[in-house]
Amino acid sequence: MQDKMNLSDREKLVLYDIIKNFILTANPVGSNFLANNSHLSFSPATIRNIMVELEAKGFIYHPHTSAGRIPTTVGYRIFVNQMMKKARLTTQEKEKIQEAITSISGDYETVFRESTRILALLSQQLSIIISPQLADGEYNRMDINRLGNNRLMLIISIKSGIVKTIILDIKSDIPDKQIHLLQKLLNERLHGLKLKEIRSKFKKIIEDLPEKDSPLMHLFIETADRIFNFSEDNSIFFTGTHNMLRQPEFTNHKELSSVVEILEDKNIIIHLLDQRDFLDDVNIYIGEEIEEEKMKNCSIIAARYKIGEVQGTIGIVGPTRMDYSHLIPLVEFTAFTLSDSI
């Protein structure tokens, strides 16, 4: 298999031109086309022989009986990893991203929606943002306020500045003094701990506190799994479905509907974009690498952004034929701008 992955210089030149021309035209690329429209100094016959070699190694294939070839997932992968040079974003593109994101005043949701809008506009692909994994956030403080006689409102903030509100039912005979003391003790003990650690080990964390046997503390122990559960707070924002309608790969609306159906499932989106290790600043999944049959004709480019100590993911989804050299730096810069502005 390793021998098949080794390409001669001639094979690299031909494969590069096949992929670049297919990205531009969406049409299978033939030997005569390359001989007449590229800088290759090979004859059509020589190019045909090299194409046969590339096809045998799994980098290109015949979509039909046509003489033209198109890249396989393996072909795109070697192109992205070894051949492609990242394009430089224009000053205008950078300014549009910065203006769209940094000019927003409001909550995180507004910033996320504007970020997906500008990324979809500039990439002409479908743009997605997954809000941060708050379970990895560090506890900052909790404010406990009484709502009438039988309810408490807990306002929990993490170091990134994100806040969650929880309502608890209580017995009316719990005095305000005990509530304030509990707030003080918990803020001292929990400060700086990760939310997922607090959620799973709350009883052990507070076992030596003097108030550990109080009715109110017992209530916190019983409901800790709900109070400190931030794992369900991921939100998904995406826009630009209409951009996919313009791609030749998705003229079959049934196929496009299958992709959109996948993307509307929050759990699948989080699995595809957010629950993989980021080996580099950007993760790129091509075709069959996505491990979702309905997205075999798609590629994903995803990057991390940060809000304080928590991370979210921003990315685009489009055809495998997308212009990786331009779109990778576009996603990278949008993620950087989002982190920097927040």
C-alpha positions as CSV (number, residue, x, y, z in Angstrom):
1,M,0.0,0.0,0.0
2,Q,2.9,2.4,0.8
3,D,4.2,1.9,-2.8
4,K,0.8,3.0,-4.1
5,M,1.0,6.1,-2.1
6,N,4.3,7.1,-3.5
7,L,3.9,9.4,-6.5
8,S,6.5,10.3,-9.1
9,D,7.1,13.9,-10.0
10,R,5.1,13.5,-13.2
11,E,2.2,11.9,-11.4
12,K,2.1,14.7,-8.8
13,L,2.0,17.3,-11.6
14,V,-0.9,15.6,-13.4
15,L,-2.8,14.9,-10.2
16,Y,-2.4,18.5,-9.1
17,D,-3.8,19.8,-12.4
18,I,-6.7,17.3,-12.5
19,I,-7.8,18.4,-9.0
20,K,-7.3,22.2,-9.6
21,N,-9.3,22.0,-12.9
22,F,-12.0,19.8,-11.4
23,I,-12.4,22.3,-8.5
24,L,-12.8,25.1,-11.1
25,T,-15.1,23.4,-13.6
26,A,-16.9,20.5,-11.8
27,N,-16.3,18.6,-15.0
28,P,-14.3,15.4,-15.4
29,V,-10.8,16.2,-16.6
30,G,-9.5,14.5,-19.7
31,S,-6.0,14.1,-21.1
32,N,-6.6,16.3,-24.2
33,F,-8.0,19.1,-21.9
34,L,-4.9,19.0,-19.8
35,A,-2.6,19.0,-22.8
36,N,-4.3,22.1,-24.2
37,N,-5.1,24.0,-21.1
38,S,-2.3,23.5,-18.6
39,H,1.4,24.2,-18.3
40,L,2.2,20.5,-18.6
41,S,4.7,19.8,-21.3
42,F,3.4,16.3,-21.8
43,S,1.6,14.9,-24.9
44,P,-2.0,13.7,-24.5
45,A,-0.8,10.1,-24.8
46,T,1.7,10.6,-22.0
47,I,-1.0,12.2,-19.8
48,R,-3.3,9.3,-20.5
49,N,-0.7,6.8,-19.3
50,I,-0.1,8.8,-16.2
51,M,-3.8,9.0,-15.5
52,V,-3.9,5.2,-15.8
53,E,-1.2,5.0,-13.1
54,L,-3.0,7.4,-10.9
55,E,-6.2,5.5,-11.2
56,A,-4.5,2.2,-10.4
57,K,-3.2,3.9,-7.2
58,G,-6.6,5.1,-6.2
59,F,-6.1,8.9,-6.6
60,I,-8.6,9.4,-9.5
61,Y,-11.4,7.5,-11.1
62,H,-13.8,7.4,-14.1
63,P,-17.3,8.7,-13.0
64,H,-18.8,7.3,-16.2
65,T,-17.5,5.9,-19.4
66,S,-16.1,9.3,-20.2
67,A,-12.4,9.7,-20.7
68,G,-12.3,12.4,-18.0
69,R,-11.3,11.6,-14.4
70,I,-12.2,13.1,-11.1
71,P,-10.3,12.9,-7.8
72,T,-11.1,10.3,-5.1
73,T,-11.0,11.1,-1.4
74,V,-7.4,9.8,-1.3
75,G,-6.6,12.2,-4.1
76,Y,-8.0,15.2,-2.4
77,R,-6.3,14.2,0.8
78,I,-2.8,14.1,-0.7
79,F,-3.6,17.4,-2.5
80,V,-4.5,19.1,0.8
81,N,-1.7,17.5,2.8
82,Q,1.2,17.7,0.4
83,M,0.5,19.8,-2.7
84,M,-1.8,22.7,-1.9
85,K,-0.6,26.1,-0.9
86,K,-2.9,28.2,1.3
87,A,-4.1,31.3,-0.4
88,R,-3.8,34.7,1.3
89,L,-7.1,36.3,2.2
90,T,-7.6,39.7,0.6
91,T,-7.6,42.8,2.8
92,Q,-11.3,43.3,1.9
93,E,-12.2,39.7,3.1
94,K,-10.4,40.3,6.4
95,E,-12.1,43.7,6.9
96,K,-15.5,42.2,6.2
97,I,-15.0,39.4,8.8
98,Q,-13.6,41.8,11.4
99,E,-16.3,44.4,10.8
100,A,-19.1,41.8,10.9
101,I,-17.9,40.2,14.2
102,T,-16.3,43.0,16.2
103,S,-19.1,45.5,15.5
104,I,-21.7,43.4,17.2
105,S,-22.9,44.4,20.7
106,G,-25.1,41.9,22.4
107,D,-25.2,38.4,23.7
108,Y,-23.2,35.5,22.4
109,E,-26.0,34.2,20.3
110,T,-26.0,37.4,18.3
111,V,-22.3,37.2,17.7
112,F,-22.5,33.5,16.7
113,R,-25.3,34.2,14.2
114,E,-23.4,37.1,12.6
115,S,-20.2,34.9,12.4
116,T,-22.1,32.2,10.5
117,R,-23.6,34.7,8.2
118,I,-20.3,36.3,7.2
119,L,-18.6,33.0,6.8
120,A,-21.4,31.6,4.6
121,L,-21.3,34.8,2.5
122,L,-17.6,34.7,1.9
123,S,-17.2,31.0,1.5
124,Q,-20.4,30.4,-0.5
125,Q,-20.8,27.2,1.5
126,L,-22.9,26.2,4.5
127,S,-21.5,27.7,7.7
128,I,-21.8,26.2,11.1
129,I,-21.0,27.3,14.7
130,I,-21.2,25.1,17.7
131,S,-21.2,27.0,21.0
132,P,-18.5,26.2,23.5
133,Q,-18.3,23.0,25.5
134,L,-19.2,24.5,28.8
135,A,-18.7,21.4,30.8
136,D,-14.9,22.1,30.4
137,G,-15.4,25.6,31.8
138,E,-14.1,26.6,35.3
139,Y,-16.5,27.6,38.0
140,N,-16.3,31.3,38.9
141,R,-19.1,31.9,41.4
142,M,-22.7,31.3,42.2
143,D,-25.3,33.8,43.4
144,I,-28.3,32.3,45.3
145,N,-31.4,34.4,45.4
146,R,-34.8,33.6,46.9
147,L,-37.8,33.7,44.7
148,G,-40.7,33.8,47.1
149,N,-40.9,31.3,50.0
150,N,-40.4,28.1,48.1
151,R,-37.9,28.7,45.3
152,L,-34.3,29.7,44.8
153,M,-32.7,31.1,41.7
154,L,-29.1,30.0,41.2
155,I,-27.0,32.1,38.9
156,I,-23.8,30.2,38.0
157,S,-21.0,31.9,36.1
158,I,-17.9,30.3,34.6
159,K,-14.6,32.1,34.0
160,S,-15.4,32.8,30.4
161,G,-18.2,35.0,31.5
162,I,-21.0,32.7,30.4
163,V,-23.9,32.4,32.9
164,K,-26.5,29.7,33.6
165,T,-29.6,30.1,35.7
166,I,-31.2,27.3,37.6
167,I,-34.5,27.3,39.6
168,L,-34.7,25.1,42.7
169,D,-37.8,24.3,44.9
170,I,-37.1,24.5,48.6
171,K,-38.8,24.3,51.9
172,S,-40.0,27.7,53.1
173,D,-38.4,27.3,56.5
174,I,-34.8,27.7,55.3
175,P,-33.5,31.0,56.7
176,D,-31.8,33.6,54.5
177,K,-28.8,33.4,56.8
178,Q,-28.3,29.8,55.9
179,I,-28.7,30.5,52.2
180,H,-26.0,33.3,52.3
181,L,-23.6,31.1,54.3
182,L,-24.0,28.2,51.8
183,Q,-23.3,30.6,48.9
184,K,-20.1,31.8,50.6
185,L,-18.9,28.2,51.4
186,L,-19.6,26.9,47.9
187,N,-17.9,29.8,46.2
188,E,-14.8,29.3,48.3
189,R,-14.7,25.6,47.7
190,L,-15.7,25.3,44.1
191,H,-13.8,28.3,42.6
192,G,-11.5,27.3,39.8
193,L,-12.8,23.7,39.5
194,K,-14.1,22.4,36.2
195,L,-17.9,22.0,36.0
196,K,-17.7,18.4,34.9
197,E,-15.6,17.6,38.0
198,I,-18.0,19.4,40.3
199,R,-20.9,17.6,38.7
200,S,-19.4,14.1,39.2
201,K,-17.7,14.6,42.6
202,F,-19.8,17.2,44.3
203,K,-20.5,15.1,47.5
204,K,-16.9,14.3,47.9
205,I,-15.8,17.9,47.3
206,I,-17.9,19.3,50.1
207,E,-17.8,16.4,52.5
208,D,-15.6,18.2,55.1
209,L,-17.7,21.5,55.1
210,P,-19.4,22.3,58.4
211,E,-22.7,22.7,56.6
212,K,-22.6,19.4,54.8
213,D,-25.5,17.9,56.8
214,S,-27.8,20.9,56.5
215,P,-31.1,20.4,54.6
216,L,-30.1,22.9,52.0
217,M,-26.8,21.2,51.3
218,H,-28.6,17.9,51.0
219,L,-30.7,19.5,48.4
220,F,-27.6,20.6,46.5
221,I,-26.1,17.1,46.8
222,E,-29.3,15.5,45.4
223,T,-29.6,17.9,42.5
224,A,-25.9,18.5,41.7
225,D,-26.2,16.5,38.5
226,R,-28.7,19.0,37.2
227,I,-27.2,22.1,38.7
228,F,-23.8,21.6,37.3
229,N,-24.8,19.9,34.0
230,F,-23.7,22.3,31.3
231,S,-23.2,19.5,28.7
232,E,-26.7,20.0,27.2
233,D,-26.1,23.7,26.7
234,N,-24.5,23.4,23.3
235,S,-26.3,25.4,20.6
236,I,-25.9,25.0,16.9
237,F,-26.1,27.9,14.4
238,F,-25.9,27.3,10.7
239,T,-26.8,29.2,7.6
240,G,-26.1,29.1,3.9
241,T,-28.1,26.0,2.8
242,H,-29.0,28.0,-0.3
243,N,-25.3,28.0,-1.2
244,M,-25.3,24.3,-1.6
245,L,-28.2,24.5,-4.0
246,R,-25.8,26.3,-6.4
247,Q,-23.3,23.4,-6.4
248,P,-23.6,21.0,-9.3
249,E,-23.1,18.1,-6.9
250,F,-26.4,18.9,-5.2
251,T,-28.7,19.6,-8.2
252,N,-30.4,16.4,-7.0
253,H,-32.6,17.9,-4.3
254,K,-33.1,14.5,-2.7
255,E,-29.4,14.2,-2.1
256,L,-29.2,17.7,-0.7
257,S,-32.2,17.0,1.6
258,S,-30.4,14.0,3.0
259,V,-27.4,16.2,3.8
260,V,-29.5,18.9,5.4
261,E,-31.4,16.3,7.4
262,I,-28.1,15.1,8.9
263,L,-27.0,18.7,9.6
264,E,-30.3,19.4,11.5
265,D,-29.5,16.7,14.0
266,K,-27.6,18.4,16.8
267,N,-26.0,15.3,18.1
268,I,-24.6,14.3,14.7
269,I,-23.2,17.8,14.1
270,I,-21.4,17.8,17.5
271,H,-20.0,14.4,16.7
272,L,-18.8,15.3,13.2
273,L,-17.3,18.7,14.1
274,D,-16.7,19.0,17.8
275,Q,-15.9,15.6,19.3
276,R,-12.7,14.8,17.5
277,D,-9.2,15.7,18.5
278,F,-7.8,18.8,16.7
279,L,-4.4,17.7,15.6
280,D,-3.8,21.1,14.0
281,D,-5.5,24.5,14.1
282,V,-8.0,23.3,11.5
283,N,-9.5,19.8,11.0
284,I,-10.4,18.8,7.4
285,Y,-12.7,15.8,6.7
286,I,-13.1,14.7,3.1
287,G,-15.7,12.4,1.6
288,E,-15.7,9.0,3.2
289,E,-13.5,10.3,6.0
290,I,-16.7,11.9,7.5
291,E,-18.0,8.4,8.3
292,E,-21.6,9.4,7.4
293,E,-22.9,7.7,4.2
294,K,-25.2,10.6,3.3
295,M,-22.2,13.0,3.3
296,K,-19.8,11.0,1.1
297,N,-19.9,13.8,-1.4
298,C,-19.1,16.5,1.2
299,S,-16.1,17.9,2.9
300,I,-15.9,19.7,6.3
301,I,-13.4,22.4,7.3
302,A,-13.6,23.1,11.1
303,A,-11.5,25.3,13.5
304,R,-11.6,25.9,17.2
305,Y,-12.4,29.3,18.7
306,K,-12.1,30.2,22.4
307,I,-14.2,32.2,24.9
308,G,-11.9,32.4,27.9
309,E,-10.9,28.8,28.8
310,V,-13.8,27.1,26.9
311,Q,-13.7,26.2,23.2
312,G,-16.3,26.0,20.5
313,T,-16.1,25.0,16.8
314,I,-16.8,27.0,13.6
315,G,-16.7,25.4,10.2
316,I,-18.1,25.0,6.7
317,V,-19.7,22.1,4.9
318,G,-19.6,21.9,1.1
319,P,-18.8,19.5,-1.8
320,T,-15.5,17.6,-1.8
321,R,-14.7,19.8,-4.8
322,M,-14.5,22.9,-2.6
323,D,-11.5,25.3,-3.0
324,Y,-9.5,24.2,0.0
325,S,-6.6,26.6,-0.6
326,H,-8.9,29.6,-0.1
327,L,-11.5,28.2,2.4
328,I,-9.0,26.8,5.0
329,P,-7.5,30.2,5.7
330,L,-11.0,31.8,5.6
331,V,-12.2,29.4,8.4
332,E,-9.0,29.9,10.3
333,F,-9.2,33.7,10.2
334,T,-12.9,33.8,11.1
335,A,-12.2,31.5,14.2
336,F,-9.3,33.8,15.2
337,T,-11.4,36.9,14.8
338,L,-14.2,35.4,16.8
339,S,-11.8,34.4,19.7
340,D,-10.1,37.8,19.6
341,S,-13.3,39.8,19.6
342,I,-14.9,37.9,22.4
